[in-house]
Amino acid sequence: MLVLLLAGLPKTSKQAMHLMRAEAPGPSISKLVPRLSTSAMILYGLYLFLSVLEFCFLFLGGMPLSDALVHTFDTAGTGGFSLYADSIPHSNSVYFEAVITVFMFLFGVNFNLYFFLVIREFTPVVRGSEFRACLRIAAGSILLVALNILPLYRGLSQAFCHASFQVVSVMTTTGYAIADFGLWPTFSRMILFFLMVVVAMAGSTGDSVKVVRILVEFKALKLNIQKLAHPQKVEALTLGGKPVSREEITKTLAFFSFWFVLIAICSILVALDGQDFESTIAAVYTCIGSVRPGFGICGPTGSFAPFSAFSRLVLSFAMPAGRLEIYPVLILILPLLSLMGAAQTGHRAERREEQTEGSDISSRDSDSRGGYEGGNRIPAWIQTRPGWSMRQRTCPFFTEHDHLSPCDTTVFFYGGFSQKTNRLANIQV
């Protein structure tokens, strides 16, 4: 929707670029061409081209028209919803599973890379650190999961197909399920659990943290460790041959902080339901990452129905917060929190003023009743406490009816408490 809005702008504006930076998936955003609206149109054209291409593969392969349209739109938008309860396995076709697996991965790739391929600039694609990291993570995860679940299936090919589909589905946050991976070994489930965080590339239709932020995080950690060993070493953090600014590093670290704080708060609130630990953590994780299926009662064959209305409300908040990458939600919430804080501060200030006025009235009443005792007219409650002292100070605050000069003001102190009394200058202290 944001890209469609920017495509209709008559000209490039700073406000539009700020809007795109706030809403775009990933830590940074750049224009393909000088005009922002033209860049948006190019991205939309690539999106439509891939969608039409997938639809042709599915429809010409024998999938019904309505099914082909729904699965195309779900794959392109990483929606993950099917017309059938058993999702993709309903078609019972390895061909459809393979086509959807490929296009899930293609829609999880940065769309800028497709633009470079169209204009025949292969260097950004080949040297792209994020793309290579995404390929390595996907290939390594598929291989490990396939070997781990091999005893559950009839052969390596079937295990490889199931592992490929499920790994890519979780990585891109599409959310399709080809099997009940909740029954897979713990090792495979743990890999899928961490893939819910790594997921797709920035500039794609995927959600969650993005691979580029993981790279920046690990490179910043590596650089800090090197500086501990060699304090005099000066080295810039680079990504794809380009230096990463300190501002981008700070934004990435702040994003991770907000991300884990959001996970912690939502997990504690959902835990009030009393569900098992795996289901609680997985429900929060999959909602914030927009992955859809989780583990336990919210697995591929389960649902979120067992959770209470309050927990579903918390998870409903977590889904758009994770989808919008937290910052837009914070921009919406922080002014409300500021107003609440200002109201509380004003209330406390009013209470302090009321207490101060009350103490002043009590002091004046005590003076009028002759509350001072002794030759020096020092209050008895001060004289009875050890460590009190009295000295003369010049005070500019006096009135004409006092008939006193500024030097005739005596101030006595006890700890942090002070009070001034207007007396004649010949008082002996």
N, C-alpha and C positions, 0 to 999 in steps of 0.2 A: 504494500500500500504506500509506503514511503517513497519507493522508487517511482511508482505511478504518479504520485503527487509532484515530485521533482521534475518528472518528464513534462508536465504541463506548465512549468514556470516559464515566463517569457524570456527571462535572462538570468544570468548567474548573480546571486546576491550572497553577501556574507551571512545573512540570517539563514539562508537555505543550506549553506555549507556547515554552519554550526548545528542545524537540525540534523543533517545527515551524519555528522560526527557523533551526535548523542544517540541516534537510533540505529546506526549501521552495525552489523555484526562484526565484531573484532575490535582490537585496540586502536586502530587508525584507519583512515579512509583517504583515498586519493581519487582525483578525476582522471578518466581515460583521455579525455580531450578537454580543451580550455573551457567549453561551455558545459556547465553541470547538467542542464537539461538534456543535452546530446549524449552525455555519458549515461544518464538514466535510460534513455531510449535504446542505447546499445545493449545495456544489461538486460532490458526487457526483451529485446529481440533475441538474444542468446537463450533466455529462459523459455520463450515460446518455441524456438527452434528445437531445443532438447525435448520439450514436452510433446511436440508433434512427432518427433522421431520415435520416442518411446511408444506413443499411441499406435503408430504404424507397425512397429515390431509386435506389439501385443495383438492388435486387431487382425493383422495379416497372418499371425500365428494361430488364429482360431479362437481367440477370446471374444465373447459377446461384446457388442458395442458399448452397452452401459458399464459392463465390468472393466473394459479397456479404458474408458473415460475416467471412472472413479479411481482406478489404481494408478493411472497416469498423474492425475491431479494430486493424489495422496503421496506419490513418490516425489513429484516435483516440489511440493510444499512441505515435505517431510511430515505429513500428517499421520500416516500409519493406520488409517481406518479402512476397513474392508466392508463389502456388502454382506459378508458371511461371518458367522461366529468363529469358524476355524481359520479365517483369514486366507492367506495365500495357498496353503495346502488343499483348499477346497477344489482348486482346478486340477490337482493331481498331475501336474505337468512340470517336468524338470526344465523345459524350455522357458516357461513363464517365470520360474524361479530365477533362472540365470539372467534373463533380460532385466527383471526388477533389481537383481543384485547389482548389475553393472550400472544401471541408471541411478540407483541410490548413491553409489559412489560418485558418479559424475555430478550429481546435484550437490554433493558434499565438497566439491572442489571450488576454489576461488574463481568466480566468473571472470575476473580480469585476465586469468591465464588463457581462457578461450578467446578473448579479444586479441591477445598477443599471437595466438595461433592463426587467427583469421588474417592478421596483417603480416604474418610470416616473420615474427620476431620470436625466435625460439630460445634466446638467451635467458629471459626471465623465467621461462618454464623449466629449463634444464638446471639453472642455478638457484631456483627457488628453494630455500631451506625448508619452508613449511610444507611444500608439496612432497619433497623427498622424505621428510619426517612422517608425513601422513601415509605414504606408501609403505614405509618400513614398519610403522605401527600396525597397519592393516595386515600386511603379509605375515609378520611375526605372530600376531594374535591368531590369525586363521590357522597357521601351522600348529601352534601350541594347542589350540582348542581341538583341532581335528585329531591330533594324536591322543589327546586326553579322552575324547568321547568315542574313540574307535571301537572299544569293546561293546558299546551300546548299539552299534549299527552293523549291517551285514558286510560292509567292505569299506575300503579307504575312500572310494569315490563318493559314497553316500555320506560318510562322515565329513568329507571335505565340502560337499555341497551345503550341508546343514551348518557347518562352522562358518563358511564364507557368507552365507545369507545372514546369519544371526550377528556376526561380528560387524558387518557393514551396516546392518539395520540399527544396531546400538550406537556405532560410531557416528553415524549421520543423524541420530535422534529421529529416524523415520518411525521406528516403533513397531514394525511388522514382526511377527513371530512365526517361524516355520516349525517349531517344536516347543515343548514345555521345557525350556532350559532350566527351570527350577529343579528338575530331576537330574540335571547333569552333575558331574563331580564338582567338588568344592573349588578345585583349581580353575576349572572353566568358568564357574560362576563368579569367582573373584576377578578374573580377567574382564569379563563383561561388566562387572561393577565399576572397575576403574576406567573402562572405555566410555562409561556414561559421562565422565568428566572431560576426557581428552577430545573426543568427538571430531567434528569436521573442521574445515579450514575457515578462516575469516573471509568474508565476502561471499559466502555460500548461503544456502537456505537452511543450513543446520543451526542448532541452538548450542547452549551450554558454553564452556570455557573457551574453546577453540585451541587448535594445535599451536598457533603462533604465540599465545600467551604462555603455554607450557615451555616453549623454547626460550622465550625471554626470561622466564623465571629460572630455568636451569642454567642459562648462560650467566645471569646476574649472580646466582649462587656460586658458580664456578669462578667467576671473576673475584668475588669477595674472598673466597678461600685462597686464591692465588695472592691477593694483596696481604692476607695474614702472614703468608710465608715470605713474601717479598714486598714490604711496605712501600719501597721506592718505585715500584713498577707502575707504569702508566700505560693503560691499554683501554681502548674504547670497545664497547659492546657492539658487535656487528651482526646483522641478520641478512643473509642473501647478498653479502658483499657491501651492504649499506650500513652506516652507523645508526644505532638506535639512540635517540636523544634521552637525556636524563628525565625529561618530562614524561616520555612514553614509559620508561621503566617504572617511575613512581606511580603512574596511572595503573600499570599492570599489577604492581604489588598491592595497591589500594583495592583493585577489583577482587583479587584473591582474598583479601581481608574481609571485604563486605560479603563475598560469596560464602565463606566459611562461617561468618557470624550469622548470616541468614539461615544456613543449614542448622547451626546449633540451636537458634531460637525456635525454628519451626519443629525441629526434632523433639525438643523439650515439651512444646505445646501438644504435639501429636502423641507423645508418650503418656499423656494423661488418660488416654483411652485404655491403657493396659494391654495393648497388643504385644506380640513377641518382638524382641529386639530387631531381628532381621526385617520383619515387615515394616516396622516403624521407620528405620533408617532408609530402607529401599523406597518406601513411599515418598518420603521427603526428597530423596536424591533424584528419583525419576521425575517428580513434578517440577523441581527447580531446573533440571536439565531438559525437560520436555521430551523425555525418552519414552514415556507411556508405560510399557510393562516393567514391573520391578521383580521383586522376589517375595516369597511367602504368600500371604493372602492376596496381594496385589500383583501376582505373577501373570504369565501369559494366559493361564486358564482361570484366573481369579478376577477380582474386581475391587474397587474401593468402597463397595457397599457396606462391609462390616465396620468401617470407621464411623464415628459419631458425626453429628451435624457440625459440631465445633471443629473437629479435625478436618472435615471436608472443606470448611470455610478457610482454615489455615492453608490447606493444600491448594485451594482455589486462588489464594493470594500468591502462593509460591510460584504457580505456573506463569502468570504474566510477568512477575518480577524476574524470573530466570529467562523468559523469552525475550524481554526487553533489555536484558543484561544489567539489571539493578539500577543503574544510574538514572534513567528517566523516572523510575518509581521513587527514588530518593529525592529527585527534584520536586516531585509532587508532594511528598510527605514532609520534607524538612520545613517548608513555610508553615504548615499546620503545627508542627512541634515547636517552632519558634514563637508562634502566637500563644500557644499554651504556656511556654516558659515565661514569656513576657507577662502574661496574666498572673501567673504565680508569683513572679518577682514583684509586680505592683501590689499584690495582696500582702506580701511580707513587708514591703516598705510602709504600707498604710498601718500595719500592726505595730511596726517599730515607732512610727510617729505618734501613734496613740499611747504607747508605753512611755515615750519620752515626755509627752505632754502631761501624763499622769504623774510621773516622777517629779517634774518641775512644780506642779501644783502642790504635791506633798511637801516639797522642800520649802516652798513659800509659806505654807500653813505652819510648818514646824518653826520657821523663823518668827512668824507673827505671834506664836504662842510662847516665845522665849525659850526656844529649845536649846540655847547655848548655856553652858554652865562653866564656872571657874572665872578667874580674873582675866584670862585671855580670850574668853568667849568662844572657846573651842568646843564643839559638840562632845558630849560625854561618851558617846559610843566610839568616837575616834580616840579619845584619851585612854580608854580602857584597853586598847589593842596595842601590842608591842610593835615597835618599828615605825611608828608614825613620826612625821617630821613636818615642820612648818617654816616657810620662808616667804619673804616678800618678793612680789613680782610686779612689774609695771603692766597695767592692763588698760588698754585704750577704750574699753567699753564702759562707759558711765554716762549718767544723765545729769542734767542741770539740777534737778530737785534733790540729788544725793548730796550736793554741796561738798564734794570731795574732789581732790586732784587725782590725776592718773597714778601718782606714786603712792596713794593711800589705800591700795588694794592688797589685802593679805590673802594668800592662797595656801591652803594646807593640803598635804598629800598623804595618801596611805595606799601603798601598792600602786595599782593602776587607776585608783579613784582620785579624783581631784574636785575641789569645790572652792569657789572664791567667796570671800566675805568682805564687804566694804567697811573698813574700820579707820579710825584716825591714825595718823602717822606715828604717834607716840606710844603705840602698843608695844609692850615688852614681850619678846619671844624668847 
